[in-house]
Amino acid sequence: MPIQPIRLFGDPVLATPAARVETFDKELRTLVSDLTETMRDAPGAGLAAPQIGVPLRVFVWDVDDELGHLVNPVLTLSEELQDGEEGCLSFPDIRYDTPRAMTVIANGFNMHGEPVQINGSEFLARAIQHETDHLDGILFIDRLPTDLRKEAMREIRESEWFGSEIAHGTTPVIKVSPHSTRGLGI
Ligand code: ZN
């Protein structure tokens, strides 16, 4: 299955809530496969369908050498919080300490339409929260304290990729960034 171009911050699809998956068909299985291949190529630890321009509630992850995917997720978050560095494949080279719940229970479906529950903590919990946010049109910079968000926006505006045609998803490129993501981008 083909690797897809990853949409960058500035592309409207990243700010748009995605629709629930209603049909668990071959097209959905192809989407999960495309997401997985694109994530591994980046390389990244997670990728949500809107990041490749598909406005559906689907994401994949690759955390601690375990691949996973989830469709139509509903999250229950712990009160306990974690802080740690977070990045996003839609924001090349941008990383900030981002507060998240320490653990998460994610209920949803696999690509065959069977109900599944994922229990995650630490980085897996972070990735699942980050990807579910993508499905709601929420980006990790939206989770930063005001001061840090301002600093992030300044860094983004100064980045070489921001405002380019690529950032608006109009150029069909395979790899949008030559920079290493250190596998942390989600
Ligand atoms: Zn992301």
Backbone and ligand atoms as CSV (ligand in chain L), in Angstrom:
chain,resi,resn,atom,element,x,y,z
A,1,MET,N,N,0.848,-1.209,0.000
A,1,MET,CA,C,0.000,0.000,0.000
A,1,MET,C,C,0.877,1.250,0.000
A,2,PRO,N,N,0.402,2.308,-0.610
A,2,PRO,CA,C,1.266,3.490,-0.762
A,2,PRO,C,C,1.419,4.296,0.523
A,3,ILE,N,N,2.611,4.871,0.645
A,3,ILE,CA,C,2.868,5.848,1.696
A,3,ILE,C,C,2.235,7.162,1.254
A,4,GLN,N,N,1.545,7.804,2.176
A,4,GLN,CA,C,0.812,9.031,1.832
A,4,GLN,C,C,1.573,10.271,2.317
A,5,PRO,N,N,1.375,11.413,1.624
A,5,PRO,CA,C,1.961,12.657,2.144
A,5,PRO,C,C,1.319,13.029,3.472
A,6,ILE,N,N,2.122,13.489,4.418
A,6,ILE,CA,C,1.596,13.906,5.715
A,6,ILE,C,C,1.264,15.400,5.668
A,7,ARG,N,N,0.028,15.725,6.027
A,7,ARG,CA,C,-0.415,17.121,6.025
A,7,ARG,C,C,0.221,17.868,7.190
A,8,LEU,N,N,0.620,19.102,6.915
A,8,LEU,CA,C,1.285,19.908,7.936
A,8,LEU,C,C,0.359,20.970,8.506
A,9,PHE,N,N,0.708,21.456,9.691
A,9,PHE,CA,C,-0.054,22.519,10.352
A,9,PHE,C,C,-0.292,23.663,9.368
A,10,GLY,N,N,-1.534,24.104,9.286
A,10,GLY,CA,C,-1.920,25.100,8.296
A,10,GLY,C,C,-2.915,24.493,7.321
A,11,ASP,N,N,-2.882,23.168,7.185
A,11,ASP,CA,C,-3.855,22.479,6.338
A,11,ASP,C,C,-5.181,22.415,7.097
A,12,PRO,N,N,-6.263,22.903,6.490
A,12,PRO,CA,C,-7.557,22.946,7.199
A,12,PRO,C,C,-8.045,21.584,7.692
A,13,VAL,N,N,-7.634,20.504,7.045
A,13,VAL,CA,C,-8.120,19.183,7.459
A,13,VAL,C,C,-7.690,18.867,8.898
A,14,LEU,N,N,-6.585,19.474,9.339
A,14,LEU,CA,C,-6.088,19.207,10.697
A,14,LEU,C,C,-6.893,19.932,11.767
A,15,ALA,N,N,-7.698,20.912,11.352
A,15,ALA,CA,C,-8.493,21.677,12.308
A,15,ALA,C,C,-9.971,21.301,12.238
A,16,THR,N,N,-10.271,20.226,11.513
A,16,THR,CA,C,-11.663,19.834,11.272
A,16,THR,C,C,-11.977,18.525,11.997
A,17,PRO,N,N,-13.058,18.498,12.804
A,17,PRO,CA,C,-13.439,17.228,13.437
A,17,PRO,C,C,-13.733,16.162,12.377
A,18,ALA,N,N,-13.257,14.943,12.633
A,18,ALA,CA,C,-13.433,13.842,11.681
A,18,ALA,C,C,-14.737,13.104,11.960
A,19,ALA,N,N,-15.236,12.423,10.941
A,19,ALA,CA,C,-16.514,11.711,11.036
A,19,ALA,C,C,-16.309,10.291,11.558
A,20,ARG,N,N,-17.325,9.774,12.253
A,20,ARG,CA,C,-17.277,8.380,12.707
A,20,ARG,C,C,-17.238,7.442,11.512
A,21,VAL,N,N,-16.541,6.334,11.672
A,21,VAL,CA,C,-16.561,5.284,10.655
A,21,VAL,C,C,-17.868,4.510,10.814
A,22,GLU,N,N,-18.614,4.366,9.730
A,22,GLU,CA,C,-19.895,3.639,9.782
A,22,GLU,C,C,-19.773,2.273,9.105
A,23,THR,N,N,-18.843,2.167,8.157
A,23,THR,CA,C,-18.722,0.931,7.379
A,23,THR,C,C,-17.329,0.336,7.534
A,24,PHE,N,N,-17.289,-0.883,8.039
A,24,PHE,CA,C,-16.000,-1.544,8.263
A,24,PHE,C,C,-15.701,-2.431,7.056
A,25,ASP,N,N,-15.215,-1.785,6.010
A,25,ASP,CA,C,-15.040,-2.480,4.735
A,25,ASP,C,C,-13.568,-2.514,4.318
A,26,LYS,N,N,-13.341,-2.947,3.076
A,26,LYS,CA,C,-11.981,-3.067,2.558
A,26,LYS,C,C,-11.289,-1.708,2.525
A,27,GLU,N,N,-12.073,-0.669,2.234
A,27,GLU,CA,C,-11.509,0.684,2.181
A,27,GLU,C,C,-10.915,1.091,3.532
A,28,LEU,N,N,-11.609,0.704,4.603
A,28,LEU,CA,C,-11.106,1.010,5.951
A,28,LEU,C,C,-9.812,0.242,6.226
A,29,ARG,N,N,-9.770,-1.010,5.812
A,29,ARG,CA,C,-8.554,-1.807,6.030
A,29,ARG,C,C,-7.384,-1.231,5.238
A,30,THR,N,N,-7.665,-0.727,4.049
A,30,THR,CA,C,-6.619,-0.066,3.254
A,30,THR,C,C,-6.143,1.200,3.958
A,31,LEU,N,N,-7.086,1.948,4.550
A,31,LEU,CA,C,-6.721,3.169,5.274
A,31,LEU,C,C,-5.790,2.837,6.448
A,32,VAL,N,N,-6.125,1.808,7.215
A,32,VAL,CA,C,-5.281,1.413,8.359
A,32,VAL,C,C,-3.892,1.011,7.858
A,33,SER,N,N,-3.854,0.302,6.757
A,33,SER,CA,C,-2.579,-0.124,6.181
A,33,SER,C,C,-1.762,1.090,5.702
A,34,ASP,N,N,-2.403,2.028,5.027
A,34,ASP,CA,C,-1.715,3.251,4.560
A,34,ASP,C,C,-1.180,4.063,5.737
A,35,LEU,N,N,-2.010,4.195,6.773
A,35,LEU,CA,C,-1.595,4.951,7.962
A,35,LEU,C,C,-0.373,4.303,8.603
A,36,THR,N,N,-0.421,2.973,8.721
A,36,THR,CA,C,0.676,2.251,9.363
A,36,THR,C,C,1.966,2.415,8.561
A,37,GLU,N,N,1.886,2.254,7.248
A,37,GLU,CA,C,3.088,2.378,6.417
A,37,GLU,C,C,3.644,3.786,6.442
A,38,THR,N,N,2.755,4.764,6.408
A,38,THR,CA,C,3.191,6.168,6.410
A,38,THR,C,C,3.847,6.516,7.740
A,39,MET,N,N,3.257,6.034,8.839
A,39,MET,CA,C,3.822,6.276,10.175
A,39,MET,C,C,5.211,5.656,10.293
A,40,ARG,N,N,5.364,4.412,9.825
A,40,ARG,CA,C,6.641,3.725,9.981
A,40,ARG,C,C,7.718,4.354,9.105
A,41,ASP,N,N,7.294,4.901,7.962
A,41,ASP,CA,C,8.251,5.534,7.056
A,41,ASP,C,C,8.767,6.847,7.624
A,42,ALA,N,N,7.926,7.549,8.393
A,42,ALA,CA,C,8.264,8.923,8.829
A,42,ALA,C,C,9.619,9.047,9.558
A,43,PRO,N,N,10.014,8.300,10.569
A,43,PRO,CA,C,9.168,7.378,11.332
A,43,PRO,C,C,8.489,8.118,12.474
A,44,GLY,N,N,7.338,7.586,12.879
A,44,GLY,CA,C,6.615,8.203,13.975
A,44,GLY,C,C,6.056,7.151,14.895
A,45,ALA,N,N,5.496,7.607,16.017
A,45,ALA,CA,C,4.938,6.706,17.015
A,45,ALA,C,C,3.417,6.640,16.924
A,46,GLY,N,N,2.843,7.493,16.058
A,46,GLY,CA,C,1.397,7.478,15.894
A,46,GLY,C,C,1.013,8.326,14.695
A,47,LEU,N,N,-0.173,8.047,14.142
A,47,LEU,CA,C,-0.649,8.848,13.003
A,47,LEU,C,C,-2.174,8.720,12.927
A,48,ALA,N,N,-2.833,9.856,12.748
A,48,ALA,CA,C,-4.294,9.863,12.655
A,48,ALA,C,C,-4.709,10.142,11.210
A,49,ALA,N,N,-5.867,9.593,10.817
A,49,ALA,CA,C,-6.311,9.681,9.424
A,49,ALA,C,C,-6.335,11.120,8.873
A,50,PRO,N,N,-6.766,12.123,9.675
A,50,PRO,CA,C,-6.759,13.486,9.115
A,50,PRO,C,C,-5.364,13.942,8.682
A,51,GLN,N,N,-4.321,13.370,9.297
A,51,GLN,CA,C,-2.954,13.763,8.932
A,51,GLN,C,C,-2.562,13.311,7.527
A,52,ILE,N,N,-3.326,12.376,6.952
A,52,ILE,CA,C,-3.098,12.062,5.537
A,52,ILE,C,C,-4.315,12.499,4.710
A,53,GLY,N,N,-5.088,13.431,5.285
A,53,GLY,CA,C,-6.168,14.060,4.527
A,53,GLY,C,C,-7.471,13.288,4.507
A,54,VAL,N,N,-7.602,12.279,5.370
A,54,VAL,CA,C,-8.839,11.477,5.405
A,54,VAL,C,C,-9.601,11.818,6.687
A,55,PRO,N,N,-10.761,12.488,6.581
A,55,PRO,CA,C,-11.471,12.967,7.775
A,55,PRO,C,C,-12.330,11.900,8.448
A,56,LEU,N,N,-11.679,10.801,8.874
A,56,LEU,CA,C,-12.377,9.708,9.560
A,56,LEU,C,C,-11.709,9.425,10.892
A,57,ARG,N,N,-12.502,8.871,11.851
A,57,ARG,CA,C,-12.015,8.661,13.213
A,57,ARG,C,C,-11.244,7.339,13.320
A,58,VAL,N,N,-10.020,7.386,12.826
A,58,VAL,CA,C,-9.127,6.225,12.798
A,58,VAL,C,C,-7.713,6.700,13.109
A,59,PHE,N,N,-6.998,5.944,13.956
A,59,PHE,CA,C,-5.573,6.233,14.100
A,59,PHE,C,C,-4.786,4.960,14.345
A,60,VAL,N,N,-3.477,5.079,14.185
A,60,VAL,CA,C,-2.567,3.948,14.409
A,60,VAL,C,C,-1.454,4.400,15.341
A,61,TRP,N,N,-0.781,3.434,15.967
A,61,TRP,CA,C,0.390,3.767,16.776
A,61,TRP,C,C,1.427,2.662,16.661
A,62,ASP,N,N,2.639,3.027,17.065
A,62,ASP,CA,C,3.774,2.106,17.103
A,62,ASP,C,C,4.586,2.506,18.327
A,63,VAL,N,N,4.212,1.937,19.466
A,63,VAL,CA,C,4.811,2.316,20.742
A,63,VAL,C,C,5.365,1.057,21.409
A,64,ASP,N,N,6.606,1.133,21.886
A,64,ASP,CA,C,7.263,-0.013,22.522
A,64,ASP,C,C,7.202,-1.251,21.625
A,65,ASP,N,N,7.449,-1.026,20.322
A,65,ASP,CA,C,7.478,-2.109,19.329
A,65,ASP,C,C,6.130,-2.812,19.163
A,66,GLU,N,N,5.058,-2.162,19.581
A,66,GLU,CA,C,3.739,-2.749,19.357
A,66,GLU,C,C,2.914,-1.854,18.455
A,67,LEU,N,N,2.500,-2.445,17.338
A,67,LEU,CA,C,1.641,-1.725,16.401
A,67,LEU,C,C,0.191,-1.869,16.842
A,68,GLY,N,N,-0.577,-0.808,16.686
A,68,GLY,CA,C,-1.992,-0.906,16.991
A,68,GLY,C,C,-2.793,0.061,16.144
A,69,HIS,N,N,-4.089,-0.126,16.151
A,69,HIS,CA,C,-4.979,0.831,15.483
A,69,HIS,C,C,-6.299,0.857,16.233
A,70,LEU,N,N,-7.019,1.951,16.095
A,70,LEU,CA,C,-8.299,2.081,16.783
A,70,LEU,C,C,-9.235,2.933,15.924
A,71,VAL,N,N,-10.493,2.503,15.912
A,71,VAL,CA,C,-11.530,3.182,15.122
A,71,VAL,C,C,-12.596,3.694,16.092
A,72,ASN,N,N,-13.094,4.888,15.876
A,72,ASN,CA,C,-14.143,5.505,16.704
A,72,ASN,C,C,-13.831,5.450,18.202
A,73,PRO,N,N,-12.664,5.933,18.614
A,73,PRO,CA,C,-12.271,5.813,20.020
A,73,PRO,C,C,-13.072,6.711,20.958
A,74,VAL,N,N,-13.301,6.190,22.165
A,74,VAL,CA,C,-13.867,6.979,23.265
A,74,VAL,C,C,-12.925,6.790,24.446
A,75,LEU,N,N,-12.434,7.883,25.019
A,75,LEU,CA,C,-11.396,7.789,26.041
A,75,LEU,C,C,-11.916,8.067,27.446
A,76,THR,N,N,-11.375,7.319,28.397
A,76,THR,CA,C,-11.531,7.642,29.815
A,76,THR,C,C,-10.138,7.939,30.351
A,77,LEU,N,N,-9.956,9.148,30.897
A,77,LEU,CA,C,-8.627,9.593,31.308
A,77,LEU,C,C,-8.460,9.526,32.812
A,78,SER,N,N,-7.237,9.233,33.255
A,78,SER,CA,C,-6.944,9.265,34.691
A,78,SER,C,C,-6.840,10.713,35.153
A,79,GLU,N,N,-7.053,10.903,36.457
A,79,GLU,CA,C,-6.855,12.246,37.015
A,79,GLU,C,C,-5.377,12.559,37.139
A,80,GLU,N,N,-4.595,11.500,37.355
A,80,GLU,CA,C,-3.150,11.687,37.470
A,80,GLU,C,C,-2.595,12.159,36.127
A,81,LEU,N,N,-1.710,13.131,36.187
A,81,LEU,CA,C,-1.162,13.711,34.956
A,81,LEU,C,C,0.284,13.307,34.748
A,82,GLN,N,N,0.753,13.459,33.526
A,82,GLN,CA,C,2.163,13.306,33.196
A,82,GLN,C,C,2.581,14.524,32.395
A,83,ASP,N,N,3.875,14.830,32.474
A,83,ASP,CA,C,4.422,15.888,31.636
A,83,ASP,C,C,5.584,15.265,30.884
A,84,GLY,N,N,5.740,15.627,29.646
A,84,GLY,CA,C,6.843,15.063,28.878
A,84,GLY,C,C,6.866,15.670,27.497
A,85,GLU,N,N,7.971,15.442,26.806
A,85,GLU,CA,C,8.144,16.029,25.483
A,85,GLU,C,C,7.192,15.380,24.486
A,86,GLU,N,N,6.565,16.223,23.681
A,86,GLU,CA,C,5.649,15.715,22.666
A,86,GLU,C,C,5.909,16.438,21.357
A,87,GLY,N,N,5.814,15.684,20.279
A,87,GLY,CA,C,5.945,16.276,18.956
A,87,GLY,C,C,4.810,15.771,18.093
A,88,CYS,N,N,4.814,16.140,16.820
A,88,CYS,CA,C,3.727,15.751,15.928
A,88,CYS,C,C,4.277,15.713,14.508
A,89,LEU,N,N,3.943,14.684,13.759
A,89,LEU,CA,C,4.448,14.587,12.386
A,89,LEU,C,C,3.932,15.726,11.511
A,90,SER,N,N,2.898,16.419,11.953
A,90,SER,CA,C,2.364,17.569,11.203
A,90,SER,C,C,3.046,18.878,11.594
A,91,PHE,N,N,4.023,18.790,12.519
A,91,PHE,CA,C,4.807,19.960,12.957
A,91,PHE,C,C,6.287,19.550,12.972
A,92,PRO,N,N,6.918,19.410,11.810
A,92,PRO,CA,C,8.302,18.916,11.799
A,92,PRO,C,C,9.209,19.718,12.737
A,93,ASP,N,N,9.966,18.999,13.537
A,93,ASP,CA,C,11.005,19.577,14.414
A,93,ASP,C,C,10.479,20.399,15.593
A,94,ILE,N,N,9.182,20.417,15.818
A,94,ILE,CA,C,8.631,21.207,16.924
A,94,ILE,C,C,8.291,20.255,18.074
A,95,ARG,N,N,8.855,20.510,19.239
A,95,ARG,CA,C,8.581,19.645,20.403
A,95,ARG,C,C,8.447,20.486,21.652
A,96,TYR,N,N,7.426,20.181,22.435
A,96,TYR,CA,C,7.236,20.901,23.697
A,96,TYR,C,C,6.724,19.949,24.767
A,97,ASP,N,N,7.087,20.259,26.006
A,97,ASP,CA,C,6.526,19.507,27.121
A,97,ASP,C,C,5.020,19.767,27.159
A,98,THR,N,N,4.263,18.692,27.106
A,98,THR,CA,C,2.807,18.807,26.986
A,98,THR,C,C,2.141,17.999,28.089
A,99,PRO,N,N,1.271,18.626,28.875
A,99,PRO,CA,C,0.588,17.870,29.933
A,99,PRO,C,C,-0.466,16.919,29.350
A,100,ARG,N,N,-0.488,15.706,29.892
A,100,ARG,CA,C,-1.469,14.694,29.466
A,100,ARG,C,C,-1.858,13.860,30.676
A,101,ALA,N,N,-2.973,13.141,30.573
A,101,ALA,CA,C,-3.323,12.172,31.602
A,101,ALA,C,C,-2.290,11.042,31.594
A,102,MET,N,N,-2.012,10.503,32.773
A,102,MET,CA,C,-1.003,9.445,32.894
A,102,MET,C,C,-1.471,8.135,32.279
A,103,THR,N,N,-2.755,7.809,32.473
A,103,THR,CA,C,-3.266,6.562,31.893
A,103,THR,C,C,-4.574,6.832,31.163
A,104,VAL,N,N,-4.876,5.938,30.251
A,104,VAL,CA,C,-6.088,6.085,29.464
A,104,VAL,C,C,-6.703,4.711,29.205
A,105,ILE,N,N,-8.025,4.680,29.240
A,105,ILE,CA,C,-8.761,3.501,28.772
A,105,ILE,C,C,-9.463,3.942,27.493
A,106,ALA,N,N,-9.115,3.304,26.383
A,106,ALA,CA,C,-9.689,3.675,25.084
A,106,ALA,C,C,-10.596,2.556,24.597
A,107,ASN,N,N,-11.861,2.883,24.429
A,107,ASN,CA,C,-12.806,1.922,23.867
A,107,ASN,C,C,-13.093,2.304,22.420
A,108,GLY,N,N,-13.120,1.291,21.572
A,108,GLY,CA,C,-13.398,1.562,20.164
A,108,GLY,C,C,-13.547,0.244,19.436
A,109,PHE,N,N,-13.144,0.255,18.181
A,109,PHE,CA,C,-13.302,-0.929,17.331
A,109,PHE,C,C,-12.024,-1.184,16.556
A,110,ASN,N,N,-11.793,-2.444,16.207
A,110,ASN,CA,C,-10.714,-2.716,15.268
A,110,ASN,C,C,-11.270,-2.590,13.842
A,111,MET,N,N,-10.401,-2.791,12.860
A,111,MET,CA,C,-10.817,-2.543,11.475
A,111,MET,C,C,-11.837,-3.558,10.969
A,112,HIS,N,N,-12.075,-4.616,11.768
A,112,HIS,CA,C,-13.096,-5.597,11.380
A,112,HIS,C,C,-14.435,-5.322,12.057
A,113,GLY,N,N,-14.483,-4.234,12.836
A,113,GLY,CA,C,-15.733,-3.856,13.476
A,113,GLY,C,C,-15.951,-4.505,14.816
A,114,GLU,N,N,-14.910,-5.198,15.342
A,114,GLU,CA,C,-15.029,-5.841,16.657
A,114,GLU,C,C,-14.649,-4.846,17.747
A,115,PRO,N,N,-15.430,-4.804,18.847
A,115,PRO,CA,C,-15.114,-3.876,19.936
A,115,PRO,C,C,-13.781,-4.237,20.588
A,116,VAL,N,N,-12.978,-3.232,20.868
A,116,VAL,CA,C,-11.699,-3.465,21.551
A,116,VAL,C,C,-11.511,-2.409,22.625
A,117,GLN,N,N,-10.740,-2.772,23.652
A,117,GLN,CA,C,-10.391,-1.814,24.695
A,117,GLN,C,C,-8.871,-1.812,24.848
A,118,ILE,N,N,-8.288,-0.626,24.815
A,118,ILE,CA,C,-6.843,-0.471,24.966
A,118,ILE,C,C,-6.588,0.240,26.287
A,119,ASN,N,N,-5.746,-0.360,27.129
A,119,ASN,CA,C,-5.346,0.297,28.371
A,119,ASN,C,C,-3.909,0.752,28.210
A,120,GLY,N,N,-3.702,2.056,28.294
A,120,GLY,CA,C,-2.360,2.571,28.069
A,120,GLY,C,C,-1.908,3.472,29.192
A,121,SER,N,N,-0.589,3.483,29.422
A,121,SER,CA,C,-0.034,4.433,30.378
A,121,SER,C,C,1.204,5.061,29.752
A,122,GLU,N,N,1.672,6.123,30.391
A,122,GLU,CA,C,2.865,6.832,29.966
A,122,GLU,C,C,2.825,7.173,28.475
A,123,PHE,N,N,3.834,6.719,27.689
A,123,PHE,CA,C,3.886,7.221,26.308
A,123,PHE,C,C,2.731,6.696,25.451
A,124,LEU,N,N,2.291,5.466,25.683
A,124,LEU,CA,C,1.142,4.976,24.904
A,124,LEU,C,C,-0.099,5.814,25.222
A,125,ALA,N,N,-0.292,6.142,26.503
A,125,ALA,CA,C,-1.425,6.991,26.887
A,125,ALA,C,C,-1.310,8.356,26.211
A,126,ARG,N,N,-0.090,8.888,26.184
A,126,ARG,CA,C,0.141,10.179,25.528
A,126,ARG,C,C,-0.215,10.101,24.039
A,127,ALA,N,N,0.262,9.047,23.385
A,127,ALA,CA,C,0.012,8.902,21.947
A,127,ALA,C,C,-1.486,8.778,21.664
A,128,ILE,N,N,-2.190,7.992,22.472
A,128,ILE,CA,C,-3.626,7.787,22.240
A,128,ILE,C,C,-4.393,9.100,22.441
A,129,GLN,N,N,-4.007,9.880,23.444
A,129,GLN,CA,C,-4.664,11.175,23.656
A,129,GLN,C,C,-4.366,12.133,22.501
A,130,HIS,N,N,-3.099,12.133,22.065
A,130,HIS,CA,C,-2.682,13.004,20.962
A,130,HIS,C,C,-3.454,12.664,19.677
A,131,GLU,N,N,-3.555,11.364,19.376
A,131,GLU,CA,C,-4.231,10.957,18.133
A,131,GLU,C,C,-5.736,11.185,18.214
A,132,THR,N,N,-6.324,10.943,19.383
A,132,THR,CA,C,-7.769,11.186,19.519
A,132,THR,C,C,-8.060,12.674,19.366
A,133,ASP,N,N,-7.174,13.507,19.897
A,133,ASP,CA,C,-7.315,14.954,19.687
A,133,ASP,C,C,-7.339,15.293,18.196
A,134,HIS,N,N,-6.459,14.641,17.414
A,134,HIS,CA,C,-6.450,14.897,15.960
A,134,HIS,C,C,-7.839,14.663,15.360
A,135,LEU,N,N,-8.549,13.664,15.880
A,135,LEU,CA,C,-9.870,13.335,15.321
A,135,LEU,C,C,-10.901,14.408,15.658
A,136,ASP,N,N,-10.585,15.216,16.679
A,136,ASP,CA,C,-11.470,16.322,17.060
A,136,ASP,C,C,-10.963,17.664,16.527
A,137,GLY,N,N,-9.946,17.622,15.694
A,137,GLY,CA,C,-9.392,18.866,15.143
A,137,GLY,C,C,-8.564,19.644,16.160
A,138,ILE,N,N,-8.127,18.948,17.227
A,138,ILE,CA,C,-7.325,19.587,18.275
A,138,ILE,C,C,-5.866,19.163,18.096
A,139,LEU,N,N,-4.956,20.131,18.204
A,139,LEU,CA,C,-3.530,19.859,17.990
A,139,LEU,C,C,-2.767,20.011,19.298
A,140,PHE,N,N,-1.588,19.402,19.383
A,140,PHE,CA,C,-0.898,19.377,20.686
A,140,PHE,C,C,-0.566,20.775,21.188
A,141,ILE,N,N,-0.361,21.719,20.273
A,141,ILE,CA,C,-0.075,23.089,20.731
A,141,ILE,C,C,-1.287,23.692,21.453
A,142,ASP,N,N,-2.492,23.175,21.148
A,142,ASP,CA,C,-3.702,23.642,21.845
A,142,ASP,C,C,-3.713,23.199,23.305
A,143,ARG,N,N,-2.904,22.198,23.645
A,143,ARG,CA,C,-2.842,21.668,25.016
A,143,ARG,C,C,-1.762,22.337,25.853
A,144,LEU,N,N,-1.008,23.248,25.249
A,144,LEU,CA,C,0.090,23.893,25.979
A,144,LEU,C,C,-0.425,25.058,26.809
A,145,PRO,N,N,0.246,25.334,27.936
A,145,PRO,CA,C,-0.064,26.561,28.674
A,145,PRO,C,C,0.161,27.770,27.757
A,146,THR,N,N,-0.569,28.852,28.014
A,146,THR,CA,C,-0.572,30.012,27.102
A,146,THR,C,C,0.831,30.493,26.710
A,147,ASP,N,N,1.712,30.623,27.703
A,147,ASP,CA,C,3.060,31.133,27.416
A,147,ASP,C,C,3.810,30.242,26.431
A,148,LEU,N,N,3.715,28.935,26.707
A,148,LEU,CA,C,4.429,27.962,25.882
A,148,LEU,C,C,3.817,27.910,24.475
A,149,ARG,N,N,2.493,28.064,24.412
A,149,ARG,CA,C,1.819,28.037,23.115
A,149,ARG,C,C,2.287,29.211,22.250
A,150,LYS,N,N,2.448,30.377,22.887
A,150,LYS,CA,C,2.939,31.554,22.156
A,150,LYS,C,C,4.347,31.296,21.625
A,151,GLU,N,N,5.167,30.687,22.491
A,151,GLU,CA,C,6.541,30.383,22.084
A,151,GLU,C,C,6.532,29.382,20.916
A,152,ALA,N,N,5.646,28.377,21.018
A,152,ALA,CA,C,5.556,27.374,19.949
A,152,ALA,C,C,5.115,28.024,18.641
A,153,MET,N,N,4.129,28.915,18.713
A,153,MET,CA,C,3.643,29.575,17.491
A,153,MET,C,C,4.744,30.402,16.845
A,154,ARG,N,N,5.572,31.026,17.702
A,154,ARG,CA,C,6.682,31.821,17.157
A,154,ARG,C,C,7.656,30.899,16.420
A,155,GLU,N,N,7.967,29.766,17.049
A,155,GLU,CA,C,8.896,28.822,16.421
A,155,GLU,C,C,8.315,28.257,15.117
A,156,ILE,N,N,7.012,27.999,15.123
A,156,ILE,CA,C,6.351,27.451,13.928
A,156,ILE,C,C,6.393,28.475,12.783
A,157,ARG,N,N,6.077,29.725,13.118
A,157,ARG,CA,C,6.071,30.756,12.072
A,157,ARG,C,C,7.450,30.941,11.456
A,158,GLU,N,N,8.482,30.709,12.261
A,158,GLU,CA,C,9.858,30.877,11.773
A,158,GLU,C,C,10.390,29.620,11.085
A,159,SER,N,N,9.639,28.522,11.154
A,159,SER,CA,C,10.153,27.272,10.586
A,159,SER,C,C,10.083,27.321,9.060
A,160,GLU,N,N,10.976,26.568,8.443
A,160,GLU,CA,C,11.072,26.622,6.975
A,160,GLU,C,C,9.851,26.019,6.288
A,161,TRP,N,N,9.153,25.119,6.974
A,161,TRP,CA,C,8.021,24.448,6.328
A,161,TRP,C,C,6.722,25.228,6.428
A,162,PHE,N,N,6.635,26.135,7.423
A,162,PHE,CA,C,5.347,26.795,7.665
A,162,PHE,C,C,5.001,27.770,6.536
A,163,GLY,N,N,3.772,27.658,6.024
A,163,GLY,CA,C,3.309,28.568,4.988
A,163,GLY,C,C,3.732,28.170,3.585
A,164,SER,N,N,4.501,27.073,3.491
A,164,SER,CA,C,4.886,26.610,2.161
A,164,SER,C,C,3.683,25.917,1.527
A,165,GLU,N,N,3.779,25.678,0.250
A,165,GLU,CA,C,2.684,24.984,-0.444
A,165,GLU,C,C,2.472,23.610,0.165
A,166,ILE,N,N,3.588,23.004,0.579
A,166,ILE,CA,C,3.501,21.670,1.166
A,166,ILE,C,C,2.627,21.703,2.411
A,167,ALA,N,N,2.752,22.806,3.160
A,167,ALA,CA,C,1.998,22.919,4.406
A,167,ALA,C,C,0.494,22.966,4.144
A,168,HIS,N,N,0.102,23.266,2.930
A,168,HIS,CA,C,-1.326,23.316,2.637
A,168,HIS,C,C,-1.802,22.096,1.861
A,169,GLY,N,N,-0.952,21.105,1.811
A,169,GLY,CA,C,-1.386,19.826,1.270
A,169,GLY,C,C,-1.628,19.832,-0.220
A,170,THR,N,N,-1.029,20.797,-0.918
A,170,THR,CA,C,-1.315,20.902,-2.341
A,170,THR,C,C,-0.254,20.212,-3.191
A,171,THR,N,N,0.862,19.894,-2.564
A,171,THR,CA,C,1.948,19.290,-3.336
A,171,THR,C,C,2.046,17.806,-3.011
A,172,PRO,N,N,1.900,16.969,-4.003
A,172,PRO,CA,C,1.911,15.526,-3.753
A,172,PRO,C,C,3.322,14.987,-3.562
A,173,VAL,N,N,3.901,15.270,-2.419
A,173,VAL,CA,C,5.237,14.757,-2.144
A,173,VAL,C,C,5.139,13.554,-1.220
A,174,ILE,N,N,6.129,12.725,-1.281
A,174,ILE,CA,C,6.130,11.523,-0.445
A,174,ILE,C,C,6.674,11.850,0.940
A,175,LYS,N,N,7.833,12.508,0.976
A,175,LYS,CA,C,8.391,12.879,2.271
A,175,LYS,C,C,8.470,14.389,2.340
A,176,VAL,N,N,7.855,14.952,3.357
A,176,VAL,CA,C,7.790,16.404,3.425
A,176,VAL,C,C,8.958,16.994,4.200
A,177,SER,N,N,9.652,16.168,4.944
A,177,SER,CA,C,10.713,16.729,5.763
A,177,SER,C,C,11.932,15.827,5.760
A,178,PRO,N,N,13.092,16.394,5.538
A,178,PRO,CA,C,14.311,15.601,5.604
A,178,PRO,C,C,14.803,15.444,7.035
A,179,HIS,N,N,14.085,16.067,7.978
A,179,HIS,CA,C,14.572,16.083,9.342
A,179,HIS,C,C,14.189,14.819,10.086
A,180,SER,N,N,15.063,14.452,10.993
A,180,SER,CA,C,14.787,13.283,11.807
A,180,SER,C,C,13.672,13.595,12.795
A,181,THR,N,N,12.744,12.687,12.946
A,181,THR,CA,C,11.686,12.849,13.946
A,181,THR,C,C,12.057,12.098,15.209
A,182,ARG,N,N,13.166,11.399,15.189
A,182,ARG,CA,C,13.606,10.562,16.304
A,182,ARG,C,C,12.490,9.616,16.753
A,183,GLY,N,N,11.570,9.365,15.868
A,183,GLY,CA,C,10.503,8.424,16.192
A,183,GLY,C,C,9.516,8.926,17.238
A,184,LEU,N,N,9.639,10.219,17.589
A,184,LEU,CA,C,8.774,10.751,18.646
A,184,LEU,C,C,7.528,11.419,18.102
A,185,GLY,N,N,7.535,11.719,16.835
A,185,GLY,CA,C,6.399,12.434,16.254
A,185,GLY,C,C,5.150,11.589,16.281
A,186,ILE,N,N,4.045,12.229,16.693
A,186,ILE,CA,C,2.783,11.510,16.738
A,186,ILE,C,C,1.704,12.412,16.170
L,1,ZN,ZN,ZN,0.082,14.640,15.666
